[in-house]
Every structure is written in structure tokens, then in C-alpha cells.
Amino acid sequence: QVQLVESGGGLVQAGGSLRLSCAASGSMFKINVMGWYRQAPGKQRELVASLTRGGSTNYADSVKGRFTISRDNAKNTVYLQMNTLKSEDTAVYYCKYASDFGVDYWGQGTQVTVSS
């Protein structure tokens, strides 16, 4: 079992920055992909950024060049640095860990609100 706790969300003006954190506890054995998703009101949850065990990253086109996913293995924490935020980035952001066994673990989400 893996438990994920997100933090770092909040209210920020357009053009500002936030850094989200996803602290993991439990068995990290066979976790192969870590990712950040978001869900805006009335919209489907979408992938924002992902990071594989091998270090490969993938970003949604809408955040490329503005967001950066990274990890601190010693702290079992994955980060999402968000710069040049836009109003359309407003959403609940979720952390997800995917295992080799096909099991996904989700955090509870953290609200990001960007005011224009």
C-alpha cells in the first residue's frame, strides 16, 4: 500500500508560481510512474506531468515550458513546480503513483486557484 499526501496549493495571481509536493509513504516497491493530474470544474481529469522510475518526463502541451516535475528520493516526495500560472490552470491537482502490478494510488488533491 502507498499513501500520498499533496500540499502546496493555494491562491495565486496570474503570472505567479506555486510548488506542489506529494509526500509518499508505504511500500515504494515496483512504483514505475509518478504523475500529477488536474481536474477543473465540469472537466475530466487530465494528465499534467509524469516522471518514470528511469527519470523520463512527459508534459501536457498546455504546461510545457512552465511546469517542471521532479523528485527527491530521500524524502519520497515528488514536486510540481508551476511558473507563469494562468487562470486556466485553476483546478484540483492530484498526485498519482502507478505500480508495475497495475495498481494506481491517488492522493486527496490540493486546490490551485489562479486569479486573473
C-alpha positions as CSV (number, residue, x, y, z in Angstrom):
1,Q,0.0,0.0,0.0
2,V,1.1,3.5,-0.8
3,Q,-0.3,6.7,0.8
4,L,0.1,10.0,-0.9
5,V,-0.4,13.5,0.6
6,E,-0.4,16.6,-1.6
7,S,0.4,20.1,-0.3
8,G,1.3,23.5,-1.6
9,G,-1.9,24.5,-3.3
10,G,-3.4,27.9,-2.8
11,L,-4.5,31.2,-4.4
12,V,-2.0,33.0,-6.6
13,Q,-2.2,35.8,-9.2
14,A,-1.8,35.1,-12.8
15,G,1.9,35.1,-13.7
16,G,2.8,33.8,-10.3
17,S,4.3,30.5,-9.1
18,L,3.5,27.6,-6.8
19,R,5.2,24.4,-5.9
20,L,3.2,21.4,-5.2
21,S,4.5,18.5,-3.1
22,C,3.4,14.9,-3.0
23,A,4.8,13.0,0.0
24,A,4.6,9.2,-0.2
25,S,4.7,6.6,2.5
26,G,4.4,2.9,2.4
27,S,5.9,0.4,0.0
28,M,7.5,2.1,-3.0
29,F,8.5,-1.3,-4.4
30,K,7.5,-1.5,-8.0
31,I,6.3,2.0,-8.4
32,N,7.1,2.8,-12.0
33,V,5.4,6.2,-12.8
34,M,4.7,9.2,-10.7
35,G,2.4,11.8,-12.1
36,W,0.4,15.0,-11.5
37,Y,-3.2,15.3,-12.8
38,R,-5.7,18.0,-12.5
39,Q,-9.4,18.4,-12.7
40,A,-11.2,21.7,-13.3
41,P,-14.9,22.1,-12.6
42,G,-17.0,20.4,-15.2
43,K,-14.0,18.9,-16.9
44,Q,-12.4,15.5,-17.0
45,R,-9.2,14.8,-15.0
46,E,-6.2,15.2,-17.2
47,L,-2.5,14.4,-17.0
48,V,-0.3,17.4,-16.3
49,A,3.1,15.8,-16.0
50,S,4.7,12.4,-15.3
51,L,8.0,11.0,-14.2
52,T,9.1,7.5,-14.7
53,R,11.3,5.4,-12.4
54,G,14.1,5.8,-15.0
55,G,13.8,9.6,-15.0
56,S,11.8,10.2,-18.2
57,T,9.3,13.1,-18.1
58,N,6.2,13.9,-20.0
59,Y,4.2,17.1,-20.0
60,A,0.8,18.2,-21.3
61,D,1.2,20.6,-24.2
62,S,-0.6,23.3,-22.2
63,V,2.1,23.3,-19.4
64,K,5.3,22.7,-21.4
65,G,7.9,25.2,-20.6
66,R,6.0,26.4,-17.5
67,F,5.8,23.4,-15.2
68,T,8.5,21.0,-14.0
69,I,8.1,17.7,-12.3
70,S,10.9,16.4,-10.1
71,R,11.5,14.1,-7.2
72,D,13.5,13.7,-4.0
73,N,14.1,10.0,-3.5
74,A,15.5,10.6,0.0
75,K,12.2,12.3,1.0
76,N,9.9,10.1,-1.1
77,T,8.5,13.2,-2.4
78,V,7.5,14.3,-5.9
79,Y,7.2,18.0,-6.8
80,L,5.4,20.1,-9.4
81,Q,7.0,23.5,-9.9
82,M,4.4,25.7,-11.6
83,N,5.5,29.0,-13.1
84,T,3.8,31.7,-15.1
85,L,0.4,30.4,-13.9
86,K,-2.7,31.2,-15.9
87,S,-6.3,31.3,-14.9
88,E,-6.9,28.1,-17.0
89,D,-4.5,26.3,-14.6
90,T,-7.1,26.6,-11.9
91,A,-8.1,23.1,-10.8
92,V,-7.7,20.5,-8.1
93,Y,-4.3,18.9,-8.6
94,Y,-3.8,15.2,-7.8
95,C,-0.7,13.1,-7.4
96,K,-0.8,9.5,-8.7
97,Y,1.7,6.7,-8.3
98,A,1.3,3.7,-10.7
99,S,2.8,0.3,-9.9
100,D,4.1,-2.5,-12.1
101,F,1.2,-4.5,-10.8
102,G,-1.4,-2.2,-12.4
103,V,-2.4,-0.6,-9.1
104,D,-2.8,3.1,-9.0
105,Y,-2.5,5.2,-5.8
106,W,-4.1,8.7,-5.6
107,G,-3.7,11.5,-3.2
108,Q,-6.6,13.5,-1.9
109,G,-5.9,16.5,-4.1
110,T,-4.9,20.1,-3.5
111,Q,-6.7,23.2,-4.9
112,V,-4.9,25.6,-7.1
113,T,-6.7,28.9,-7.9
114,V,-5.2,31.4,-10.3
115,S,-6.8,34.8,-10.2
116,S,-6.6,37.0,-13.4
